[in-house]
Amino acid sequence: MVIAAPDPFAVMNVVGLLAFAVVGSLRAIDADLDLLGVGVLGVMTALGGGVTRDLLVDSVPVALRSTTDVSVALAGVGVGLAVGRVVGDVTDHSVVLLADAVGLAAFAATGALVAADAGLSAFGVVVLATVTGVGGGLLSDVLLRNVPAVLVEDFYATCALVGGVAFWALASVGVGDGTNAAVCAGLVLGLRLLAIRYDWELPTV
């Protein structure tokens, strides 16, 4: 019996939703929001990048076509609430940084996959990978009335950009989507963890 390979988009999407829902809910806890606020911020952080991704390719967002994405996001919020009770102060905690890096990597891959499926150009693949990766975090910053961190600090969006370039480069020589997505996600995650470890930042003007 042949076992079908898992859909790379489905795998990366679930990973990204869980990771960003945890991050969003922990940020909400850190901002002293009430339980509803924690749920809203967690879900919006999880869904923001994917909804933006789908709208950019003129598609009804996956999150609105079924309850799966919302259910996964809510599960992530539950994990975030549990983690918040254990770790206490979550400001720059390693749990938050790691979950955020995983979410960035997974969603950069889903953005690249959707862009490739839509037949976008190399520029489109890179843009969609980057926007999908950073969209949820940007939205959570706006909801918390903060200047989006991606615009003012850290080596963050650049990781997704590099991952998108890697995806397109591999696709252009005929490598399959599953491998491309794995390489994209692995590269983004590796770069982001290195940036955290060594405090990489882009130069300011």
GUSE-367027 format. One line per field, with one value per residue (C-alpha): residue number from 0; x, y, z; residue in one letter. Coordinates in steps of 0.001 Angstrom, whole numbers, plus 500000, padded with zeros to 6 digits. Each point is the difference from the previous one (the first is absolute). Example, Ala and Ser with C-alpha at 12.3 -4.5 7.8 and 13.67 -1.06 7.14 Angstrom:
REM residues 2
num <- c(0 / 1)
east <- c(512300 / 501370)
north <- c(495500 / 503440)
up <- c(507800 / 499340)
residu <- c(a / s)
This chain:
REM residues 205
num <- c(0 / 1 / 2 / 3 / 4 / 5 / 6 / 7 / 8 / 9 / 10 / 11 / 12 / 13 / 14 / 15 / 16 / 17 / 18 / 19 / 20 / 21 / 22 / 23 / 24 / 25 / 26 / 27 / 28 / 29 / 30 / 31 / 32 / 33 / 34 / 35 / 36 / 37 / 38 / 39 / 40 / 41 / 42 / 43 / 44 / 45 / 46 / 47 / 48 / 49 / 50 / 51 / 52 / 53 / 54 / 55 / 56 / 57 / 58 / 59 / 60 / 61 / 62 / 63 / 64 / 65 / 66 / 67 / 68 / 69 / 70 / 71 / 72 / 73 / 74 / 75 / 76 / 77 / 78 / 79 / 80 / 81 / 82 / 83 / 84 / 85 / 86 / 87 / 88 / 89 / 90 / 91 / 92 / 93 / 94 / 95 / 96 / 97 / 98 / 99 / 100 / 101 / 102 / 103 / 104 / 105 / 106 / 107 / 108 / 109 / 110 / 111 / 112 / 113 / 114 / 115 / 116 / 117 / 118 / 119 / 120 / 121 / 122 / 123 / 124 / 125 / 126 / 127 / 128 / 129 / 130 / 131 / 132 / 133 / 134 / 135 / 136 / 137 / 138 / 139 / 140 / 141 / 142 / 143 / 144 / 145 / 146 / 147 / 148 / 149 / 150 / 151 / 152 / 153 / 154 / 155 / 156 / 157 / 158 / 159 / 160 / 161 / 162 / 163 / 164 / 165 / 166 / 167 / 168 / 169 / 170 / 171 / 172 / 173 / 174 / 175 / 176 / 177 / 178 / 179 / 180 / 181 / 182 / 183 / 184 / 185 / 186 / 187 / 188 / 189 / 190 / 191 / 192 / 193 / 194 / 195 / 196 / 197 / 198 / 199 / 200 / 201 / 202 / 203 / 204)
east <- c(500000 / 501354 / 499719 / 499317 / 502482 / 498548 / 498924 / 502860 / 497600 / 497747 / 502948 / 501621 / 496645 / 499180 / 503493 / 499783 / 496508 / 500919 / 503271 / 498596 / 496902 / 502305 / 502077 / 496956 / 498376 / 503239 / 500415 / 496427 / 500703 / 503095 / 497845 / 497547 / 497058 / 496967 / 499126 / 498036 / 502874 / 502441 / 497796 / 499473 / 503672 / 501076 / 497565 / 500717 / 503743 / 499555 / 497650 / 501323 / 502810 / 497964 / 497001 / 502269 / 501723 / 496717 / 498611 / 503133 / 499370 / 496300 / 498791 / 497466 / 502190 / 500394 / 499065 / 496530 / 499316 / 500068 / 500272 / 503295 / 502328 / 498005 / 499867 / 503769 / 500524 / 497750 / 501949 / 503152 / 498405 / 499313 / 503649 / 501010 / 497830 / 501543 / 503531 / 499270 / 499041 / 503259 / 502554 / 498508 / 501755 / 500076 / 501814 / 502749 / 499655 / 501645 / 496614 / 498578 / 503083 / 500097 / 496272 / 500225 / 502953 / 498115 / 496898 / 502057 / 501663 / 496806 / 497981 / 502806 / 499821 / 496204 / 500277 / 502557 / 497875 / 496884 / 501984 / 501468 / 496566 / 498605 / 502782 / 501469 / 503373 / 503182 / 499195 / 496494 / 501311 / 502392 / 497396 / 497331 / 502440 / 501028 / 496522 / 498559 / 502850 / 499832 / 496291 / 498761 / 502666 / 499461 / 496274 / 500544 / 502306 / 497368 / 497277 / 502276 / 500673 / 503715 / 502151 / 500335 / 503260 / 500707 / 500423 / 502326 / 502145 / 501496 / 500947 / 496486 / 498221 / 503313 / 499954 / 496677 / 501267 / 503051 / 497775 / 497787 / 503035 / 501194 / 496553 / 499892 / 503579 / 499281 / 496666 / 501672 / 502224 / 497127 / 500159 / 496645 / 497845 / 500410 / 503781 / 499811 / 497690 / 502208 / 503149 / 498224 / 498711 / 503299 / 501995 / 497665 / 500001 / 503775 / 500620 / 497523 / 501496 / 503490 / 498748 / 498599 / 503154 / 502404 / 497770 / 500077 / 498381 / 499728 / 501748 / 497874 / 500146)
north <- c(500000 / 503391 / 502705 / 503410 / 502718 / 502696 / 503231 / 502463 / 502948 / 498314 / 499063 / 503442 / 501727 / 498080 / 500608 / 503705 / 500375 / 498288 / 501878 / 503461 / 499402 / 499194 / 503125 / 502256 / 498732 / 500358 / 503565 / 500702 / 498580 / 502186 / 503029 / 499107 / 499435 / 498132 / 496472 / 501170 / 502252 / 497112 / 497871 / 502737 / 500935 / 496358 / 499179 / 503190 / 499455 / 496455 / 500874 / 503407 / 498837 / 497271 / 502243 / 502642 / 497312 / 498717 / 503466 / 500895 / 497103 / 500918 / 496962 / 499659 / 499541 / 496389 / 501080 / 501031 / 496852 / 497578 / 499988 / 498105 / 502999 / 501718 / 496768 / 499550 / 503638 / 499608 / 496906 / 502103 / 502630 / 497264 / 498967 / 503634 / 500406 / 496881 / 501155 / 503468 / 498540 / 498065 / 502539 / 503125 / 503008 / 499235 / 503129 / 498757 / 496524 / 497208 / 498267 / 503058 / 500494 / 496354 / 499801 / 503223 / 498667 / 496768 / 501934 / 502295 / 497022 / 498013 / 502890 / 501164 / 496532 / 500119 / 503396 / 498691 / 496905 / 502068 / 502385 / 497122 / 498391 / 503315 / 500270 / 503193 / 501368 / 499672 / 503375 / 498791 / 496869 / 502019 / 502633 / 497457 / 497984 / 503141 / 501469 / 496697 / 499523 / 503442 / 500828 / 498492 / 501648 / 503346 / 499794 / 499136 / 503005 / 502279 / 498618 / 500627 / 503519 / 499355 / 500976 / 496680 / 498433 / 498800 / 503623 / 501224 / 497203 / 496582 / 497676 / 498668 / 500654 / 499525 / 496342 / 499443 / 501887 / 497721 / 496952 / 501186 / 500459 / 496483 / 498549 / 501719 / 499031 / 496323 / 500122 / 501577 / 496927 / 497548 / 499016 / 498887 / 502174 / 497767 / 500317 / 503704 / 500653 / 498029 / 501827 / 503368 / 499341 / 498537 / 502916 / 502596 / 498261 / 499595 / 503641 / 501268 / 497891 / 501191 / 503589 / 499520 / 498293 / 502590 / 503101 / 500642 / 503242 / 501873 / 503387 / 503063 / 503217)
up <- c(500000 / 498986 / 502649 / 498494 / 500879 / 502239 / 498316 / 500680 / 500132 / 502568 / 502208 / 499896 / 500470 / 503183 / 501410 / 499226 / 501452 / 503260 / 500407 / 499303 / 502128 / 502915 / 499303 / 499684 / 503165 / 501978 / 498755 / 501071 / 503457 / 500222 / 499110 / 502814 / 497653 / 501321 / 498919 / 496954 / 498998 / 500273 / 497770 / 497431 / 499784 / 499822 / 497205 / 498054 / 500234 / 498720 / 497139 / 498927 / 497740 / 498301 / 499348 / 498466 / 497907 / 498579 / 499278 / 498039 / 497609 / 499714 / 501924 / 502796 / 503109 / 501092 / 503530 / 498762 / 497974 / 502925 / 503766 / 499987 / 500128 / 502746 / 502004 / 499745 / 500989 / 503028 / 501001 / 499775 / 502241 / 502533 / 499879 / 500392 / 503096 / 501528 / 499178 / 501373 / 503372 / 500134 / 498779 / 501581 / 498431 / 496273 / 498814 / 497647 / 501541 / 498022 / 499593 / 498233 / 497835 / 498953 / 499236 / 498018 / 497986 / 499240 / 498931 / 497774 / 498315 / 499472 / 498645 / 497710 / 498461 / 499593 / 498347 / 497525 / 499303 / 499284 / 497804 / 497988 / 499615 / 498755 / 497415 / 501420 / 498952 / 502043 / 501553 / 500833 / 501707 / 502158 / 500868 / 500911 / 502119 / 501868 / 500439 / 501200 / 502449 / 501590 / 499571 / 503248 / 502134 / 498302 / 500683 / 503665 / 500394 / 498445 / 502297 / 502986 / 498705 / 499530 / 497047 / 498126 / 501137 / 496478 / 498922 / 502700 / 501361 / 499629 / 497155 / 499477 / 496716 / 498214 / 501066 / 498228 / 496968 / 499760 / 500409 / 497143 / 497756 / 500838 / 499212 / 496615 / 499139 / 500674 / 498159 / 496975 / 499582 / 500362 / 503672 / 501434 / 502246 / 503057 / 499935 / 499198 / 502946 / 502377 / 498878 / 500203 / 503513 / 501203 / 498647 / 501500 / 503377 / 500010 / 499081 / 502576 / 502795 / 499063 / 500005 / 503503 / 501227 / 498629 / 500148 / 496279 / 498921 / 496748 / 499985 / 500664 / 498023)
residu <- c(m / v / i / a / a / p / d / p / f / a / v / m / n / v / v / g / l / l / a / f / a / v / v / g / s / l / r / a / i / d / a / d / l / d / l / l / g / v / g / v / l / g / v / m / t / a / l / g / g / g / v / t / r / d / l / l / v / d / s / v / p / v / a / l / r / s / t / t / d / v / s / v / a / l / a / g / v / g / v / g / l / a / v / g / r / v / v / g / d / v / t / d / h / s / v / v / l / l / a / d / a / v / g / l / a / a / f / a / a / t / g / a / l / v / a / a / d / a / g / l / s / a / f / g / v / v / v / l / a / t / v / t / g / v / g / g / g / l / l / s / d / v / l / l / r / n / v / p / a / v / l / v / e / d / f / y / a / t / c / a / l / v / g / g / v / a / f / w / a / l / a / s / v / g / v / g / d / g / t / n / a / a / v / c / a / g / l / v / l / g / l / r / l / l / a / i / r / y / d / w / e / l / p / t / v)
